[in-house]
Amino acid sequence: MQYYLLVSAATVLFALQFLFNQKFEEHRGNTLKSALEFTLYKSVVIVVMMLIISGFKITSVSLFSVGLAVIYAAACILMTYFSMKAFAVANLSVYSVFSMLGGMLLPFIAGVGFYDEKLTPFKIICCVLIVVSVLLNLRGGKQSKKAFLYYMAVFVLNGSVGVISKIHQSSELLHTDSTGFMFLTSAVSVVISALWLLIQHKKIPVIKGKCLGFAAGYGIFNGVGNWFLLISLVNLPASVQYPLVTGGVMVFSTIISMIRKEKLAKTDYIAAAISFIASVLMAF
């Protein structure tokens, strides 16, 4: 039960983290440069946070963990890059659909196909309901011939983060713990984003005030949320955890929007209700 509570807490944090991301973009724009700045500073916050949590003792660091951390960080940064490209030419609601479905389906397939996780009727029903729920969020908008490429890149990259997490946490090879892996992935993200900024812009921009606060807030919520998922993944099947995350984020995002008195369509409420039912079914 405690691991289900950790996953539930993570979904709340993920739903809230977008508020910080949104505010940062309002102040710094949605260019690739601002995305790299955001990645750099939020990753620094996660590095510091994981060091504090571990008591400044990152244990059992191995080449296996470092290698996966590099792949994980590269996937996150490429996800940021393709997201920014997609925002310029693609339908935002379709982008969100591909992102959420990739984050759910690829780890689900990996768990069932490669880790002998049971494929139960409830899991199938849950996934179908969440797919329906996500598709209900589709909205009309501009399209582009390049859009499908970006959609697929986002689908694969977002899903690969969950798959990499599953591989690391389930491996019998020597590997660091959940705190250490979060530290490594964030440290690599700091290095890559800093080098990218130096190569493209010859300097690392210094952000202050509210923007620094927004990046730090996102780092705390995102870092703790992913840390909770890594801890839970040692004990929960990926085919259970990631559908719960996708459904939970949709439910809590809708609740947050209601609290903020944002305009919601009837389909938004229906999608949230379906996601909630799917999440309940996954517990059986």
C-alpha positions, 0 to 999 in steps of 0.5 A: 500500500505504501508504494501506491501512496508514493505513486499517488503523491508523485502524480500530485507533484507532477500535476503541480509542477506544470504551474512552475513550468508555465510561469517560467515560460511566461517570463523567459519564453519557449525557445530552445535556449530558455528550455535549456536554461530551465533544464540546467537550473532545475537539474542543479536543484535536484542534484543538491536535493538528492545529495542532502537526502543521501547525506552526501553519500551516493553509494554503489555507483557503477558504469551501468548506472552512469551509462543509463543515467547518460541515456536517461538525461539525453532522452530528457533533453531531446524530449525538451528539444522536440517539444519546443520544435513541436510547439512551433508547428504542431497541434498542442493537444495532439502533442500532449496525447502522444507524450502521455501515451508514450509515457504509459504504453512503452513502460507497460509493454516493457514490463509485460514483454521483458519482465514477465509481469502478468497481463491481467484483464484489469490492466487491459481495461485500465489501459484502454480507459486511459487511452480513451481518456487521453484521446478525449483531450484532443482539440482542433488546431494547426498541423504540419507535415513535420508534426508527425515526426515530432509526435513520434519523437515525443512518444518514444522519448517520453516512454523511454524514460520509464523504460530506462527507469525499469531497466535500472531498478530491476537489474541484477548488475551492480547499480546505485539506489533510487537517490543515487540514480536521480543524482546521476541523471540530474548531474548529467543533465546539468553537464549536457545543458551547460555545454549546449548553452556554452557551444551555442551562446558562448555563455551560461545565462544567469537567471534570478528572482522569480524565474530562479524560483520557478525553476527551483520549484519545478526541480523540487516537485519533479525531483521528488516525484521521480524519486518516489517513482524509482522507489516504487518501481523496485516493488511495483510492476511497470505495467501497474505504475505507469498507467496509474501515473498517467491516469492520476496526472489527468485527474489531479490536473483537472482538480487543479484547473477547477481550483484555479477556476480555469474554463474546462469543457465537458470532455475534460470532466469526462476524461478525468472521471474515466481516468479515476475509474481506470486508476481504481481498477488498476488496484485489483 
